[in-house]
Amino acid sequence: AAGMFLRLLSDVRWRAANPKWRRTTCSRRSTSSTAEPHPVSLPAQAQVVICGGGIMGTSVAYHLSKMGWKDIVLLEQGRLAAGTTRFCAGIVSTARHTSIELKMADYSNKLYQQLEQETGVKTGYTKTGSISLAQNQDRLISLKRIASSLNVMGIPCEIITPKQVARLHPLINIHDLVGAMYVPEDALVSSANVSLALATAASRNGVQIHERTSVSHVSVQKGRVTGVETDRGQIQCQYFVNCAGQWAYELGHSGEEPVNIPLHACEHFYLLTHPLKEPLASNLPTIVDPDGRIYIRNWQGGILSGGFEKNPKPLFTEGRNQLEIQNLQEDWDHFEPLLSALLRRMPDLEALQIMQLVNCPESFTPDMRCIMGESPTVRGYFVLAGMNSAGISYGGGAGKYLAEWMVNGYPSENVWPLDLKRFGTLQSSRTFLRHRVMEVMPLMCDLKVPRWDFQTGRQLRTSPLYDRLDAQGARWMEKHGFERVKYFVPPGKDLLDLDQSKTFYKPDWFDIVGSEVKCCKEAVCVIDMSSFTKFEISSTGDQALESLQYLFSNDLDVPVGHVVHTGMLNEKGGYENDCSIARLSKRSFFMISPTDQQVHCWAWLKNRLPDDSNLTMEDVTWKYTALNLIGPRAVDVLSELSYAPITPEHFPSLFCKEMSVGYANGIRVMSITHTGEPGFMLYIPIEYALHVYNEVMNMGQKYGIRNAGYYALRSLRIEKFFAFWGQDLDAFTTPMECGREFQVKLEKGMQFVGQEALLEQKQNGVYKRFTMFILEDHDTDMDLWPWWGEPIFRNGRYVGKTTSSAYSYSLERHVCLGFVQHFDEKTGEELVVTTDFINQGEYEIDIAGQRFQAKAKLYPFSSLFTHRRRKDEEELSGYQRE
C-alpha cells in the first residue's frame, strides 16, 4: 500500500540519520531464522516518561530537551509515528477560530520550516498556501473574521474573489463560490517524517527512545506520579506525559488513580489518486471547502482528498486496542457524499485513477478543542491528546506549551481553552463521548455562528427548577454540562423559527432579551444561577482564615456576614479564579466561583491548602440552588416573604444573612447580583428550591416579576464594565490591569500569592489596560455585530482584541470590553499603558474587516447613564461569573 511504502521510506531515512538511536533499540537481522537479541534494557528511573511516539510525544520530548531537561524516556508501544500520525494528511493550516490554536499552528509552521536543516531528516516541508472557499455569505463572514485575526498577528492573509481562486488553482470549479480566504504561508509536510525529525533532535539532546514498549499503568503515591509499569519492567519517574492519542482515554483509566481524558475515535476517510496526466505542481495551494465538507491537497502529482461527513462512524467505544493502526476497512458507500463533493469542486478528476481509499482512526474531544495540561487529581501527570484531526498543525506549538508548563510551572500563553481541567468526570462517560463525537466531527465543517450550542449530551446536570422553567418557554445553553437559561420565549412567539435562527447580524432574540433587561432595571426578575461552583471551607481553629488570606488577594478577615470580592491569583498576579467569599462564621467561609471553575479551582486549592485534618473543604455545588433576584422591587418581594427588614440600613450591600423565605429555613441571602443592579442572590438548600421559587413568583406578581436568562445578565454586566473570568480575565491578567486595585489589599498584614508581582506593577505601571468601547457609528439593525475576538485599533494601529461584547439596551449602543497594549512604533517594544494613552486615542473596532469608530472608557468610570445610582448600588462591583 502507498501508505506503507511512505512509512518504510521514512523509517529508513530516520534510522540512517540517527545511529545513536539505533543502539538503544533492538537490532533486526536480515535472516528470519536468526532470533532477535534482547533490546537495550529500560532505565530504572528517569525524570520524565512520555508515552506515545507520534507527533505529540516527540514534540514534547524535543521541546523539553531544548529547555534543558535531559533525563527523559519516550516509550512507544509500536513504532515511532505508526499511529494516527502516520496517516495524517500533512496539512499545516493556521486558519483557526481561537487565538491559542492560531498561535500553536503558526509556531508549528515556523518550526517545521527549519526542522530539516536542524536535524538532517527530510520532512517534506512545502509552502503551498491554502484557500478556504465560501459558498455563501455567512461562510465568507466567518472567513473574514478569521482573516482579521491572522492579519493582526502578522500572518499574511487576504480575502479573494472566485476569479482569483481560479488563477491560483485552475482545476477548481468556481461557479458556486462567493469568495475565499487565501493564506499563502500555509504548508504541507510528511507528518511521520516531522515526528521522526523531532525524535532525532530529542535523541541527540539525550532523550532515550524505546519502541515496542507498552505502558500498562502509572504508579501514584499521595496524589503524585512515582513511576510507570511497562511490559519490559518498571521506571520510577517524577513526571508522566500521556501522548497516547486515541488510546489516551484507556491509559488514563489504567492507573492506580484514574485520570479522565475525554476523547473518542472516529473513522476518518481520505482518497489517494495516481498522478494526473499532467502531474499537479507540488506548490499548488491546498483547498479547504467547508461547505462541501472536504479538503484537497497535492500528493505526488495526484491528489489527496478527505473530509468530515455528516454521519461519522465512531469506533473502539469498547476500548479495543491495536498496537499500530492498520488501515481500516474501505467503505465507498460511506465516502460517496465526499467523493461527489470532490468531483463537483474538481470536475476534471472524473477519469482519474484511484489508488486507495484510506480509513484511519482520528480522536475527537467533546468541544472540538485539544486537551493539554496537568491532571487535577494526580500531580506530575500531564496530558497532550485529542487533536480533532489537526495534530500536525498543532503538534509543534502544543508540545512547546506543555514543555513550558512542566519546566516553568505555567506556559507562555493562556491555554485555559485547552486545559484538561475545563472538563469534569461527567464528560468521561463512553456513551456521552460516543454520541458527542458523532456531533463534533460534522461540526468541523459546519458554520459556527456566535452562541451556537451542542445538541448531544444535554440535560445532564440540571437545576431542580428545570421542568418549571422549561414549561415557561426557557431556551437552554450548556456550560460545564449544566443547563442554563439563555432567555424565555414569550407565549405566541414562533419557537421553531427562533431556535433555528443563526446569524452574525442582529439575532431574533434581540427584543426578548431587551424586555428582560428592562424588567431587571424597572421591576424585578428571577434568574436561575444554580450552576455556580460553590465550596465551603472551614476549620476548628484559625487555619481556614490563615490559608485563605494567603491564597486570596483581598482581606478576608472581615466581620461575620460580610461578602468579599477577591481574586485567587498566581505568582505572576494573574487570575486563576475570580470569586465572592462570604464569611459564615469565625471559622467557616462560603465561596462562589464561575461554573467552569469546579475542577480547576478545587485542584488549585487542594494543591495549596495545608494538609491539616482540622481544615476541611467541601464542594457543595449540588447542595444549593441559586436564584438571582434582580431589580429595584427585589427588596419588596424578599421583605414580604421573609418578614425581616431588608432595607440598606439592616441589609447593606455585600452582606450575607441566613433567613427564612416562605416556609423554608436556612436560605443564604446575599446582597449582590453580579450585574451592578440592586437585588439579592438566594442560595437555597436544594430540597426547598421549588417551594422558594414558587413563593417568589407568586409574591412578585404584583411587582411585575418575570423570569430572565443569562443573555440579559450578560448585557447588564458588560454595560457596567464587569469582567468575566475565562473570557475577560485569565491567568495572565492582573487586578492592576483591569482597574480592580480596590479588590486587592497589599497591606493586609500578611503575604499572599501574587503580592510581589502586584507591588511591582503598582510601582512600574502596567503593559495592558482593560478598556470599555462604545461603538459610535454602528447600525444595530444592518451592520455585523461584534461578539468577541475583534481587533482593536488606536490611531490606525493594532493595540489588542475585544474579549466580550453585548448590546446595551440602556445606552442603545454596542459595548465591547477588551485589553489595550502600547507598542513602540519603531522597535515594537512593549510600553507602559497610561490613563492618558487610553484617553487620548481614536479607536476603531474591526468586525470581519470593517472598522467602526468607538469611544474608550476606563474602569472605574463616572456613570454613563442619565439617572444617578445609590452609592451602595455602585459598590456592587463584583465580577460576573458566567
N, C-alpha and C positions, 0 to 999 in steps of 0.2 A: 504494500500500500504506500501511497505517496507520503502520508504522514509518518509511516515507519521509516521510510528512506531518509526523510529530513531528520528524524530523531537519531538515526545511526550516524549520519553525517556529522551532526553537531556533537555527538559523543566522541567521535574520532578527533575532531578539531580540538575539543576541550582537553581531552586527556593528553594529546600531543603537546599542548601548550602548557601543561601543568604536571611535570614529572613528580614534583613533591607530593601532590595529592595522590598520585598512583601508589606511592609507597604506603599510604595509610589505608588502602582498600585491598580487597582480595584480588590477587592476580588471576588472570584467566588463561588456561593452557589452550594451545591450538588443537590438541587432540582430545576428543571427548572421553577417551578411556582413562586419561590421567585425572586422578582425583584432585580437586582444588585444595590447596593448603588452607589452614585456618586463617581468617583475616586478622589484621592487626587488632589487638585487644583494645577494649574501650578504656579510657582513663577512669580511675576510681573516683575522681572528683573534678569539678570544674566550677567556674563562677556562674556561667550561663549554659543552659542546654536549650537548643532550639529544635523543635520537632517540625519537620517539613522542609523538603529541599526544592520547593517551587520558587516562583519569583518573590514571594513574600519572605520566606525563610532565608533565602540567600541575600535579599536586600537588607534584612535586619542584621545578619552576620556581617555584611560588607560595612554597614554604617557604624555598628558597634566597634568593629576593629579599626575603622577610621578615627573613631573618637578615643582610641587608646585602650579599649578593653580587649585583651588578647586571650584570656583563659575561657575560650568559647568552644563548645562542641555542637555541631549541627548533625542531627540524625534524620535519615530518610529511609522510610520502610521499603521503598523500591529503589529506583534510580533517580538521580537528580533530574528535575524538570520533567518527570514522567507522569505527572498528574494533569490537572486542568491546564497548567502552564504549557504543556506540550501541544495541546490542541487550540491554544488561544489564537485568535485571528491576527494578532500582532498590530492592531491599530492603536496608535498613541494619539489621543484626542484631548484637547484642552477645553473643548466646548462643554462646560459643566454649569449647572444651575447654582450650586452653593460655593461660596468663596473658598472654603477649605479644600474642597475637591478640586477646584480650579487650580489652586496653588500646588497641590500634590501632583497634578498632571503636568503642570508647567515645569516643576522641578524634575520630574521623571524624564520629560523630553530632553531637557538640558543635560541630565546625567547620561542618558543613553547615547547622546550625540558624541560624547568624548570617551565612552567606555571602551571602545575598540582600541583607541590609541593608548589608553591606560593599561589594558590587560593583554593586548595582542590577540584576543579572541574576536573573530568576526561576528558582529551582531546583526548584520543585515540592515543597519540603520539607513533609511532613505527618506529624505524630506520630500514628501509628496504634496502636502497640504490636504485640506478636507473641505468638502462642500456639503452643507446641510440644506436640504431642499424644503421649500414650503409650498404646499398645495392649496393653502387657504390663508386668509388674512390673520386669523388668530395665531396660526403657527408662525407666521412672519413676525408678529409682535413678540412672540416668545423668543425667537432668534434675535430680534433687535435688543431685547433686554439682556440676553447673554452677551451680545456684541458690545454693548455699553460697558459691561463688567470687564471683558477681555481688553478692550482698548485702554481703560484707565489703569490696568495692571501692566501695560507695556507689551501686550501680546498683539501683534498685527492681526487685524480682522476687519472685514468690510461686508456690508450688505450689498448684494449684486443682483442684477436683473437676469431673467431667464436667458436672454441672448448672451450675456457674459458667461453663464453656465455652459452654454453650447460651445463657446470658444475655448473654455478651459477643458472640457471633456466632450469631444464631438459625438460620442456614441449615445449620449443621454437624450432621451425624448423629453422636450421641454414644454409640450403643448398645454399641460395642465398646471404649470407652475406659476406662482405669483411673485416669486423672488427666492433668494437663497442667502446663506451666510458662508463666506469664504475665509478660511483660516490657513494662510499659506505656510505656517511653521509646523503644522501637524505632520506626523511621520508614520512610517511602517518599520517594524523590526521583526526579527525572528525571536519569538518570546523565549523559546528554550535556550537559544544562544545567549540572550541577555542574562538569563538566570545562570548559565554556566560561566559567563564572564564575571558576574558578581561573585560567584563561588571561587573563581580563580583568584580574584583580588583578595577576597577574605582569607583564602588559604595561604596566600603569600604573606598576609599580615598575622599569621599564627593560628587561625581558626582551624580546628580539626573537623574533617568531614567524614562521616561514616554512612555509606549506603547499606541497604538491605538490613537495617536495624529498626525494629519496631518498638515503640514505647507502649508498654502495657498499662502503667498507671503512674501517677505523680504522688510522691510521698509528702505528707503535710504534718507538721507538729506545731501546736499552739498557734494555728492560723497562718503559718508561714511555710513556703516551699522548702523542703530539705533535700529532695533528691528525686530521681526517676528510676523506674524499674523497666528494663528492656528485655528482649528475648536473648540478649547477649550479656546480661549482667546489670548491676546497679551502678548509677553515677550519683554521687552526692553533689548538690548544687544549691546556690542561693536564689537563682532566677531560672524560671522556665518560661519559654515562649511557645505558645501554641499557634503554629502557622500551618496547621494540617488541612487547610482548605475545606472541602466538603466533609471531611472526617473530624473537623474541629469539634462538632457537637458531641459525637460519641466519645472522643478523647476527653473532653471536658467533664463528661459524666463518669469516666472510668477511674477518677481519682478517689482518694480517701475522703476528700471534701469536694462535693460536686461543684463545678463551675459552669453556669448556664451560658451557652453561646448560641443564641437563636439564629440558626441558618438552616436551609434545606436545599437539596439539589433538585434541579430540573434538567430534562434533556434539552440540549441546545444543538440546533442543526445548522450546518453550512455546506455549501456546494463548492467543489473544485472542478475546474474545466481544463481541457487541453488548451494549448496556446491558440490564439486566433490565427487566421491565415497571415494577417499582418500583425505580429505579436504586439500587445499593448506596451506602451513605453513604461519603463519602471518608475518614472516620476509622475505618472498620471494621478490626479487627485483622487482620494478616497471619497466615495459618495455615501452620504447618510440620508436616507429617505424615510423619516419617521412616520409620515402619513401612509406610506406604503409598507411600513414596518420592516424595512430591510436596510442592509449596508452592503456596499460593493467596493472591493479593492482589487488592484492588480495582483496577480500571482503567477510568476514565471511566464509572463506573456499571455496568460489566460486570466480568468477571474476567480476570486473567492467571494462568495456572497451568502450571507446568512441573515437571520432576523429574529424577531420576538413575536411569535404567533399569539393569537387571541386565546387559544385553548392549549396552554402548555401541559407538559406531561411530567409531573413530579416523580422522583424515583428515590429508592433507598429509604423510604419512610420507616421501614422496619430496621434500618441500620445495616443492611447487607454491605459487606466490605469487599473491595478489590484492592490488591496491593498497587498495581499500576492500572490506570484506567484504560481499558481496551475500548476500541471503537464499538459503540453500542449498535443495536440493530438499525439498519436503514428503515425509513418509514416515508415512502414517497407520497402516500395519501395525505399524511400529516403535513408534509412540506409543500404540498401543491399550492396553497394560497400565497406562500412566499415566492415560489417559483413563478407564479402568474404575475406577481408584482414586479419581479425582476425583469421578465420579458416585456412588460408594459413600459418599464423605465429604459430598457436597452433592447429594442425590437430586433436589432441585428444579430442577437445571440441565438435566434431560433434554430439555426443549423449547427450550432457549436456542439462539439463532442464533450460529454460529461465524463470526468474521470472518476469522481467519487462523491457520495453524499456522506459527510462526516456527522456523526451523532455522539456528542460527548457531554458529560455532566458539568453543569455550572451551578455554583451555590449562590442563593439569594437570601436577603435578610428581610425582616418584617417592614422596614421603612425605606428600602432601596438605598440605604447608606451603609458603607462598610463598617466593620467592628474592629476597634482597637482599644488598647488600654489595659490597666491592671484590674484583676478580678476584685469585686467588692468584698468577697468572702475569704480569699487566700492572698496574703501578701507575697509579692515576688512572682505571682503567676500572671503573665502578660499574654495578650491575645492579639493576633492580626489575621483576620479572615473575613469571608463573606463579601467578596468584591463585586457582586452583581454584574458580572461579565465585563468589568473594567479593570481587571487585575493588572494588565500591562501598563495601562495609563496611570494607575495609582501606585504601582509597585515601588518605584524609587522614592517618591515623596512619603508614602506610608511607612516604609522601612526607616527613613530618616527621622520622622516624628516619633516613632516608637523607640528608636535608639536614644534619642534625646530624652524621652520620658524616663527611660531606665537609668541613664547616666546622670542626668541633672535633677531628676525628680519631677520634671514637667517638660512638655515640648515647647518649641519656639513660637507656635501659633495656637490659637484657640481651637481645640479639636473636640469640644463638647458635642457637636452634632454627630460625631463618630464614636463617642466614648461608650464602651461596653455598659457602663453604669446608667445609661439612658433607658435600659431595659430592666424589667423586674422578672421574677421567676415565672410570672403568668405567661410571658412570651416564649417559654421553653416547651410548651405542650406540643407534641409532634402533630397532633390533629390541627391545632392552630397554625403551626408553621406550614403544614401541607396546604391548607386552604389559603393562607395568606400569600404564599409564593405563587399560587395559581393566579392571584390577582396582580402581584408585583411584576411578574415577567411581562405581561402585556403593557403594564404602565410604563415600562422602559421607553415605549414609543408613544404612548397616549399623551395628548396635550394636557399639561398640568397648569390649569388656571389657578389664580390665588384662592386659597382656602378650600381646596378640594379635600375630600375625606376618603379614607379606606372604607370599603364596604364589608370586608370579611373580618372575622374575629371580633365582632361587635357585641354589645350588651354583655360584656364580660364582667366589668365592675360597674355597678350601678348604685345610685342613691336609693334609699327606701321610698323616695318620692317619685321614682322613675315613671311608674304607671300613671300616677296622678297628673304629672306634668305632660306626659305623652298624650294623654286624653284631652289636654287643653291646647294642643297644637304645637308642642315643643318640637323644634328641629335640632338634631343632635350632631355633635362632633365628638371626637375621641382624643383623650390625652393620657398617655401612660396607661392605656387600657380602660380608662374611666370615661363613662359617658357624661358629657356636659352639654348644656343647652346653648345653642347659638342665638336663637330668638324664638318667639312664639308667633305662629301664623294665626291671624285673626279669623274668626268664623266667616265663611263665604269666600275666602281667598282661594284661588286655584292652586291646590297643594302640589299637584304633579308638575305644573308649569314652573313653580318656584323651585322645587327640588332639582329640576333639570337645567336651571339657569346657571350658565357658567360663562364668565366673561372677564376680560381685562378692563372693561369700562364700568360705568355705574351699574351696580348689581340690583336685581329685582327686590332685594330685601331692604333697600335704602329707606323707604318710608316707614316700614315696620320698625326698624331699629330706631329711627328718628322719633317715633311715638313713644317707644320705651324710654329713650333718653329724656324726653320731655316730661314723662311721668316721674322719673328719678329726680328731676330738678324742681318739679312743682307740687308733687303729691308724695307717693310712696310706692316703691317697687320691692319685690322679693326675687333674689337670685340664689339658686341652689349652688353652693360652692363647696360641696362635700368632698371634692377631690383633693383639696389642700392636704399636704403632708403635715401630720400632727405628731409631735413627740412630747412625752413627759419625762423630765429629768429631775431626780430627787435624791436626797441623801439623808443620813442620820445626823450628820453634823454640817459643817460649812463646805464640804467637799464639792457640792453641786455649784454653789456660788463661785468658789475659787476657780474651779475648772472653766466655767462659762466666762468668767471675767478674762481669763487668759485666751480663750478661743474666739471671743467676740469683741468687736471694736468699740461698741458703746458701753456705757456704765450700767450694769445690771443690778447694782446694789441700790435698788430703789425701794420705796415703801411697798408693802404687800398690796396688790390690787392695781399696780401700775403696769402699763404696757410700753415696751421699748422697741423701737425700730432699730435694727442693727445689721451690720454685715458680718458674715463669717469669712474672714479674709485669709489669704495665703501669705507666704513670706514676702511676696512682692507687693502686697497690699491689695491684690485683686480679689474680686468677689467669688468665693467658692459657693456661697449661698447668700441670700438676702431674705431676712425673716423678721417676724414680730415675736417677741417673747414676753409673756405675761408672768409676773411673779405671783403664784397662787398662795404661797406661804413663805416663811423664812427659808425653808429648805426644799421648796418644790417650784418648778418652772414649767410652763406650757408653751411650746414652741410651734409656730405656724410657718410653714415653708411652701414654696411652689410645688405643684403637683408632681413634676418630673424630678424633684429632689429626693424622692423617697429612698432610692437606693444610694445615690451619691452622698447625700447628707449623712445617712446612717453610717456608711463606711468611713466617711471623713471623721465623724465624731468618735466612732468606735476605735479608730486607729490612734486617736489623740487623747481620749479621756483616760485618766489613770486606772489601772487595773485594781479596783478597790471594791470589795464586796459591799461596802457601805454606800456606794454610789450606783444608782440604777438608771437606765434609760429604757423607755418602753415606747414602741411605735403604736400609737392609739388612733391612727388614721381611720380605721374601720369602726371605731367605737363612737365617733361623733359625726352627726350630720351638721353641716354648716349652712346657715341661712343668712344672707346679707340683706338687711332691711335698709334700703337707701331712700333718702328724700326728707324734706322738711317735716312731713307728717309722721315719720317713723317714730318720733318721740311720743306722739299721741297714741299710736297703736300700742306701743310697748307699755306705756304707763297704764292704759286701761286693762291690759292683760295681766299685769303683774301687781297692780295696786301698790306700786312703790314709786317714790319720787324719781323722775328721770331727768330733771332739769339740769342744766350745766353746773349749777352750784352743788347738787347732790351727785352728779354723774359727769365729771369733767371729761374732756377729750383724752384719749389714750388711757382709758381706765377699764378695769375688768372686775366684774362682780358676779357672784353666783346667785341666781334668782329663780323664782318660780314663774312660769309662764303658763297661764291656764291651769290645768291640773298637774302639770309636770314640774318636778323639782330638779335641782342640780343643773340648770341651764347656765352655761358660762356666757355672759353677755359682755361684749367689748364695744366701747365707743370708737369705732374705726370702721371704714368701709372700703379702703384701698382705692378710693376714687377722688377724694377731696370733697365729696358731698357729705352732708350730715347724715347720720344714721348709726346702725349697730350691726355687729356680727353676733349671731347666736350660735353657740356650739352646743348641740342638743344630743344627749345620750340617745343612741340610735333607736331604742325601743319607743321613745317618745316623739320621734320625728314627725310621723303622720299627724298625731294629735296637735302638736305645736303649729305645724304648717296650716292645718285646717282652722285653728283658732285665730292665727294671724290673718288669714284670708277673710274669715268671717268678720272679724273686728274691723279690718281695714276697708270693708266695702264703703262705709260712709266717708272715708277719706280718699276714695278713688284709687284704691290699691290695684296693682296688676302684676303679673309675672314679667320678668325680663331675663335676658340671657347675656352671654359673655361678649357679644358684639357691642351691646350698649355699654358694658363695663369698659371695653377697650377704648371706645370713643371718649368716655368720661376721663379715663386715666391719662390718655395721651394729650388731651387738651389742657390737662392740669400739669403736664410735664412729668408724670410719674414713670420711672423706668421699670422695665420688666426683665427679671433675671432669665438668662438663656437666650434673650434676643438683644436687649439694650446692654445689659450687664453681663460680664463673664469674668473668667479668671485673670484676664488681662486689663480689667477696668477697675480703677480705684475710686473711693468716695471723693477724693480731691478732684478727680477729672469730671465728675458729674454734679458738682455743687452740693454734695451731701456731707460737707465737713461737720455740720451740726449733729450728725449721727455717729460721730467719732469722738471719743473722749481721750485725747492724747495724754492728759494729765489725770488719769483716774486712780493714780496711786499704785498701780502695778503694771507690769509689762503685758502686752498682748501680741498675738501673732499679727505680723504686718506693720507693727508700730514704727520700726526703723524706716521702712520704705515710705510711710506716710510723712514722717518727720522730714525726710529728705525732699519729698515733693513740696511740702509746705515751705521749705527754705528755698528750693531751686526753681519751683514752678512746675507746670505740667505740660506734656507734649501733645495732649489732645483734650478737647473740651466737649462735653455733652451739650448739644445745642438744639433748640426747637426752631423749626422752619414753618412759616405760614405761607402757603402758596398764594401769590398775588394775582397772576394773570391766567389762572387755571379755570376752565369751564367744567364744572362737575358733571354736567349732562352730556357734553360732547367729547371731552378730552379723555385720554387714557388716565387711569387712576395710578397714584403711587401706592405700592404695597409694602415693600421693604427691599433693601439692597440697591436703591438707586444712587448713582454717583452724585456727589455734591461739588459744585464749582464755586469758587470765590474769585471774583475779578477775572473770570475766564480760566482759572487754573483749578485742577482737581485737588480737593482737600480732604475727601472722606466719602463715606457712604451712609445712607439712611439705615437705621436699624429697625424702626417700626413706624407705622403711619395709620391715620384714621381720619375720617371726615368729622370735623367739629360742627355739630348742629347748632351750637351757641354762636360760634364765630361765622358760620356759614362759609367755611373755608376748609381746605385740606391742611392737616397738620402733620409734619414729618419730624421725627426725632432722629438724631444721628451725631456722630463724632466728627469734629473738625480738627485737622492737623495743620501744621505750618512747616513748609519745606523751603529752604533757601533756594531762590530761583536759579542761582548759578551752580552751586555744589550739590543740591539735593539733600543737604544735611537737615536733620530734624531740629526744629527750633521750638522754644517755649511759646505756648499759646496764651496770650494775654487777653484780658477783657476787651482792651482797645482793638486788638486784632480781630476779634469776633465782631465787635460793634461797627467797625469802620469798613467792612467789606460789602460788596454787592454780590448776592448769592443767586445761584440757579440750581434747580434740581433736574437731573436728566432722567426722563421717563421714556424708555425704549428709543433713545436717540433724539427726542425732542426736549428742549430745555425750557423750564418755566421759572420765572422770577420768584424769589422767596425772601421773606423778612426773617432775620435771625433774632432769637431771644435766648438769654442765658437764664439758668435757674440759680437762685430764686428770682422771680420777676414780679414787678408790680402787676396788679390784676389786669388781665386783658379784657375783662368783662365790664359792662356798664354799671352793674349793681355791686355794692360793697358786700363783703362777706364778714361774718362774725370772726373774731380773732381765733376762737377755738376751732372753727372750721378750717381756717388757713393752716392750723397746726397739724391737721390730719395729713401729714406729708409722707405717709408710708408708701412703700413701693407697691405697685400692682404685682400680684403673684398669680399668674395665669397657669 
